[in-house]
């Protein structure tokens, strides 16, 4: 059953007994994010005593070898964060871990899982709650779910609940996302499917809802009458690392925009839901994403800038060009940077431009949302150059430093009336003690307690793809120019032009 989002205020309860079956257990995601998140949940005492993890991967390994590699990765991670590992928690987590070396398309894999689940459930008096976590390459998603279904593993009843977590990317365009939804929903009920977008696990992203709906002062100005435009930036310093094969077929638009960037957009722009129930929130998010203006291929091209990084320096370190990365085509035309302008055609947002940019190998890591308010009428300050009249900004710092800044104009001291932009800053770290987090803790915990608020419903995913489909269609006819930018820069100059031609500028990344 869906529980209200704000139940999480009182969510300190231990999650129910569960067997977590991870497909893709030898992969990067499991080592880098899932296991650290499970360790953090265990440290907070939120995992049930009967919590069991079964890893499934292609690599032949014994349970002991699997535990060894996970423990080593966890220790390294905790050391990097300059924290201490708690041996008791680590040992308990390792004891709950077993491994099945098997292929995802082999029916025996599912027989093994069913046997293990039945034995574990019998031990616990018949309760066999299970989460099947698909941390695999996307081409396996549909197949694994069909095989789970065929093995009877998705049947719920007195034996407990069965849920499936699906990682991104969910499809590679609108048609494939629809097809995957159809395939999945033939086997399982929507309430069993948890489509993950890990941006929703980030504290500051959830805080957007609190800021908007728990503080009445913002609502009257949260609209086209008061807001000039909005900028959403996700700049990364990492390149494509070991993910060349996946990334070269995917590119920055598909990798970041219909999912992460649109989630930020939806949180920022959605109407207040009728309640904090998962479906009420997800319905509002779907509505606003569905309202993204559908552009013709020509207009889509005019409002999009594609970039790709060439060799450069980040933090004094030399970084090779994207085309020289492992498993990337040396003549690749895939974008590692994208900037775009879009509109939301509804009463609240009609004609307010939303500028979105995201890129790899940029000068710094920063995710932020800038809301730029309209300028005050210049009538009282006729002698002051219009461009010097500041516009107020509200800036959500999503990462790495979490916080909110309100920027406004103040008079500089002195006899002459001169303005300067000043900031009022709220930084999370100044007010709250936060526990170490990968962002996945909240999501795994929510799945364990059956709260789907922070997961994407079928219509949310499809609305996201529909929002970028005009760009994909335009590129299919004629890929836009590819603007090269040096690694360690702020992206291509053409992205600055996208705003300059509207008389606007990106908020500086420096
Ligand atoms: C992933 C993308 O979904 O999100 C990656 O596939 C990207 O390419 C990552 O680097 C960004 O997430 P975060 O949490 O590091 O900002």
Boltz pocket constraint, residues with backbone or C-beta under 6 A from the ligand:
constraints:
  - pocket:
      binder: B
      contacts: [[A, 168], [A, 236], [A, 255], [A, 367], [A, 438]]
      max_distance: 6.0
